[in-house]
Amino acid sequence: MLKRHQVLLEDWQVDYIQNIARVYDISLSEALRIIFSIGTLCAISILHPEYKSGATKEKIKLAMKECASDKIPVAKKHSWVSNLYFEGRKAVEYRLAKLKKQIKEDLC
């Protein structure tokens, strides 16, 4: 489910997001969600090297190259984005579970 939030961005961030939205023919909101998901996956892989995502850096790179092409079917783009969101959500759930466990251990 999507929720509306007001987000303040630096000019350079807006420029980049607008460029991504134009190149990939997606909305600005979709571009933000995609970039946030990729960033989340990268951050969690740094914080928890033991966590293995189905969306590896190599797969993300390949998908980004494919999706920038006009020749890729829209359904394939949607499939890739859905998978990215799924992997991002799994990574966040993993991280939150680790934090919850750590807080429990710290309290004991």
C-alpha positions as CSV (number, residue, x, y, z in Angstrom):
1,M,0.0,0.0,0.0
2,L,1.3,3.4,-0.9
3,K,1.3,6.3,1.6
4,R,1.7,9.9,0.9
5,H,4.6,11.8,2.5
6,Q,6.2,15.1,2.0
7,V,9.9,14.8,1.3
8,L,12.3,17.6,0.9
9,L,15.1,17.0,-1.5
10,E,18.3,18.8,-2.5
11,D,18.3,20.3,-6.0
12,W,20.8,17.8,-7.3
13,Q,18.7,14.9,-6.0
14,V,15.6,16.3,-7.8
15,D,17.7,16.7,-11.0
16,Y,18.8,13.1,-10.8
17,I,15.3,11.7,-10.0
18,Q,13.8,13.6,-12.9
19,N,16.5,12.3,-15.2
20,I,15.9,8.7,-14.1
21,A,12.1,9.2,-14.5
22,R,12.6,10.5,-18.1
23,V,15.2,7.8,-19.1
24,Y,13.1,4.9,-17.8
25,D,9.7,6.5,-18.7
26,I,8.3,6.2,-15.2
27,S,6.8,8.7,-12.7
28,L,8.9,10.7,-10.3
29,S,7.3,8.8,-7.4
30,E,8.2,5.4,-9.0
31,A,11.7,6.6,-9.6
32,L,12.0,7.5,-5.9
33,R,10.7,4.2,-4.8
34,I,13.0,2.3,-7.0
35,I,16.1,4.3,-6.0
36,F,15.1,4.0,-2.3
37,S,14.7,0.2,-2.7
38,I,18.1,-0.2,-4.4
39,G,19.7,2.0,-1.7
40,T,18.0,0.0,1.1
41,L,19.3,-3.3,-0.4
42,C,22.9,-1.8,-0.7
43,A,22.8,-0.4,2.9
44,I,21.5,-3.6,4.4
45,S,24.1,-5.7,2.5
46,I,26.8,-3.5,4.0
47,L,25.4,-3.7,7.5
48,H,24.7,-7.4,7.3
49,P,27.1,-9.1,4.9
50,E,25.6,-12.4,5.8
51,Y,22.2,-11.4,4.2
52,K,21.9,-12.6,0.7
53,S,19.3,-10.9,-1.5
54,G,17.8,-12.3,-4.7
55,A,18.5,-8.9,-6.2
56,T,22.3,-8.8,-6.5
57,K,24.2,-5.8,-7.7
58,E,24.8,-7.6,-11.0
59,K,21.1,-8.4,-11.5
60,I,20.2,-4.8,-10.7
61,K,22.8,-3.5,-13.1
62,L,21.5,-5.8,-15.9
63,A,17.9,-4.9,-15.2
64,M,18.7,-1.2,-15.3
65,K,20.4,-1.5,-18.7
66,E,17.5,-3.5,-20.1
67,C,14.8,-1.2,-18.7
68,A,16.5,1.9,-20.2
69,S,15.9,0.3,-23.7
70,D,12.7,1.0,-25.5
71,K,12.7,-2.6,-26.8
72,I,11.9,-4.2,-23.4
73,P,8.2,-5.1,-22.9
74,V,6.4,-3.0,-20.3
75,A,5.4,-6.2,-18.5
76,K,9.0,-7.2,-18.0
77,K,9.8,-3.7,-16.5
78,H,6.9,-4.1,-14.1
79,S,8.1,-7.6,-13.2
80,W,11.6,-6.3,-12.4
81,V,10.2,-3.4,-10.3
82,S,7.9,-5.8,-8.4
83,N,10.8,-8.1,-7.7
84,L,12.9,-5.2,-6.5
85,Y,10.2,-4.0,-4.1
86,F,9.8,-7.6,-2.8
87,E,13.6,-8.0,-2.3
88,G,13.8,-4.6,-0.6
89,R,10.9,-5.5,1.7
90,K,12.5,-8.8,2.6
91,A,15.8,-7.0,3.4
92,V,14.1,-4.5,5.6
93,E,12.2,-7.2,7.5
94,Y,15.5,-9.0,8.0
95,R,17.2,-5.8,9.3
96,L,14.2,-5.0,11.6
97,A,14.2,-8.5,13.1
98,K,18.0,-8.2,13.8
99,L,17.5,-4.8,15.5
100,K,14.6,-6.2,17.6
101,K,16.7,-9.2,18.6
102,Q,19.7,-6.9,19.5
103,I,17.4,-4.6,21.6
104,K,16.1,-7.7,23.5
105,E,19.7,-8.9,24.1
106,D,20.8,-5.5,25.3
107,L,17.9,-5.4,27.8
108,C,18.8,-8.7,29.3
